[in-house]
Amino acid sequence: MSRLREIPLSVLDLAPITSGSDATTALRNTRELAQLAERLGFTRYWVAEHHNMPGIASSAPAVLIEHIASATSTIRVGSGGVMLPNHPSLVVAEQFGMLEALHPGRIDLGIGRAPGTDQRTARALRRSEAGLSAEDFPQQLTELMQYFAGTADIAAVPAAGNRPPLWLLGSSGYSAQAAGMLGLPFAFAHHFSAQNTLPALELYRRHFRPSEVLSESYAMVCASVIVADTDEHARWIAGPGALSFVRLRQGRPGPLSSPTEAAEYPYTDIDRLVIEDRMATQIIGSPETVSEGISQLLDNTQADELMVTTIVHGHEDRLRSFELLSELAERTPQLGRSAVHT
């Protein structure tokens, strides 16, 4: 039995573009899922920044956040995250200051230190080699915070006075330590770096220093979760995500395949080993199976909040997964949706 207290549930969305469909449909589906998440009582709805990925429509988080926030009224909406090396800090401050001014108290700014794409695309985003190095991240982050505080030499309008809660995102120990030392909330990408989850969380908590933002550490873990009525159907609809990962490793990203396409793909033995390793850290199955997996993850990580990403081909399957997860939360004591809005 889990020993954890009740924690809130949130959503990470990549706006997946599926085979036979297009980006317009993907973005419409994102809006519909966000509205469902709000009705179900989820705490926040974040979108991730990806570029040069034919299967992901969330290339411009600030634009998509405005779209989602305007279609909802209570759920927090944010970035999971903005990849700071891709953008001048001034632009990020202006964009998210404007979002906070338009939707007061509902915006989150999650920041990552990696480009989140290949170097050629990163250069195209910045039109320069400058700012592409992760070593520049501390300076960029300091500049960003100065723009929000109104202490920079340049006025970032309307950022000053409209700073949304700032989170650091990570898949290793660097951002964990930085978040701890700055007294910021920390979100860890367990869904693609599971082996680093516990070490990073330990670093975050060990280095945490109270700040004007937080008196105690606050760690969110993002996991890949797919819930269906049966284990068999959950595994079936999880197939496209596995194939997508194989294609990404091969340098051939594309739209998310259908379950049938994924089942008929000619996997090599190495592909199958990669998939087995990948799927071992995901939580996939019926409500009962998922309940066990989530309980184990929460017990292991002692997370303050759980964020869930669900990548499946069928939009109805994705909606159903979150409905089942919400029902599961209603009858699982350690899951809840009452959050401290950091």
PyMOL commands that set and color helices and strands:
alter all, ss='L'
color gray80, all
select helices_A, chain A and resi 23-40+61-71+84-86+89-102+119-126+134-149+173-182+194-207+231-249+259-264+269-279+287-301+315-330
alter helices_A, ss='H'
color red, helices_A
select strands_A, chain A and resi 9-13+44-47+76-83+107-112+166-170+186-188+219-227+283-285+305-309
alter strands_A, ss='S'
color yellow, strands_A
deselect
rebuild
show_as cartoon
